[in-house]
């Protein structure tokens, strides 16, 4: 679980600074947090796949982009 502090730290900061300028200035932190999260999800998929085959599911397929606007996709 030691890989999660950068993820939580970034998300907490983002909550307090939810604007494009701040996000752009902190892109390296986002990239690190995203990579850590994708690695965690990929590991989860691999372990879960042993019990219930998930086919070609990857972490990238299972995670929404942080800035993906889906409000009008229905």
TORFI-26437 format. One record per residue (C-alpha): residue number from 1; residue in one letter; x negated, y negated, z negated. Coordinates in steps of 0.25 Angstrom, whole numbers, always signed. Each point is the difference from the previous one (the first is absolute). Example, Ala and Ser with C-alpha at 12.3 -4.5 7.8 and 13.67 -1.06 7.14 Angstrom:
TORFI-26437
{pt 1; 'A'; {-49; +18; -31}};
{pt 2; 'S'; {-6; -14; +2}};
***
This chain:
TORFI-26437
{pt 1; 'X'; {+0; +0; +0}};
{pt 2; 'X'; {-12; -9; -1}};
{pt 3; 'X'; {+2; -4; +15}};
{pt 4; 'X'; {+13; -7; -3}};
{pt 5; 'X'; {-5; -13; -7}};
{pt 6; 'X'; {-4; -7; +13}};
{pt 7; 'X'; {+14; +3; +6}};
{pt 8; 'X'; {+8; -5; -12}};
{pt 9; 'X'; {-9; -12; -2}};
{pt 10; 'X'; {+2; -4; +15}};
{pt 11; 'X'; {+15; +2; -1}};
{pt 12; 'X'; {+1; -8; -13}};
{pt 13; 'X'; {-8; -12; +6}};
{pt 14; 'X'; {+9; +1; +13}};
{pt 15; 'X'; {+12; -1; -8}};
{pt 16; 'X'; {-5; -13; -6}};
{pt 17; 'X'; {-5; -5; +13}};
{pt 18; 'X'; {+10; +5; +11}};
{pt 19; 'X'; {-4; -9; +11}};
{pt 20; 'X'; {-8; +3; +13}};
{pt 21; 'X'; {-12; -9; -3}};
{pt 22; 'X'; {-3; +7; -13}};
{pt 23; 'X'; {+2; +14; +7}};
{pt 24; 'X'; {-10; -4; +11}};
{pt 25; 'X'; {-10; -5; -10}};
{pt 26; 'X'; {+1; +13; -8}};
{pt 27; 'X'; {+1; +10; +12}};
{pt 28; 'X'; {-13; +8; -4}};
{pt 29; 'X'; {+7; +3; -13}};
{pt 30; 'X'; {+13; +4; +7}};
{pt 31; 'X'; {-8; +9; +9}};
{pt 32; 'X'; {-7; +7; -12}};
{pt 33; 'X'; {+13; +2; -7}};
{pt 34; 'X'; {+7; +5; +13}};
{pt 35; 'X'; {-11; +10; +2}};
{pt 36; 'X'; {+0; +5; -14}};
{pt 37; 'X'; {+16; +1; +1}};
{pt 38; 'X'; {-1; +7; +13}};
{pt 39; 'X'; {-10; +10; -5}};
{pt 40; 'X'; {+9; +3; -12}};
{pt 41; 'X'; {+12; +2; +9}};
{pt 42; 'X'; {-8; +9; +9}};
{pt 43; 'X'; {-5; +9; -11}};
{pt 44; 'X'; {+15; +1; -5}};
{pt 45; 'X'; {+5; +4; +14}};
{pt 46; 'X'; {-11; +11; +0}};
{pt 47; 'X'; {+4; +5; -13}};
{pt 48; 'X'; {+15; -1; +2}};
{pt 49; 'X'; {-2; +7; +14}};
{pt 50; 'X'; {-4; +13; -7}};
{pt 51; 'X'; {+14; +1; -6}};
{pt 52; 'X'; {+8; -6; +11}};
{pt 53; 'X'; {-6; -2; +14}};
{pt 54; 'X'; {+0; -14; +4}};
{pt 55; 'X'; {-5; +2; +15}};
{pt 56; 'X'; {-9; -11; +5}};
{pt 57; 'X'; {+4; -10; -11}};
{pt 58; 'X'; {-11; -10; -3}};
{pt 59; 'X'; {-1; -11; -11}};
{pt 60; 'X'; {+1; -10; +11}};
{pt 61; 'X'; {+13; +6; +5}};
{pt 62; 'X'; {+5; +0; -15}};
{pt 63; 'X'; {-4; -15; -4}};
{pt 64; 'X'; {+7; -13; +4}};
{pt 65; 'X'; {-9; -11; +3}};
{pt 66; 'X'; {+0; -10; -11}};
{pt 67; 'X'; {+4; -11; +9}};
{pt 68; 'X'; {+10; +7; +9}};
{pt 69; 'X'; {+13; -7; +1}};
{pt 70; 'X'; {+11; +10; +1}};
{pt 71; 'X'; {+11; -9; -4}};
{pt 72; 'X'; {+7; +0; +14}};
{pt 73; 'X'; {-4; +15; +4}};
{pt 74; 'X'; {+14; +7; -2}};
***
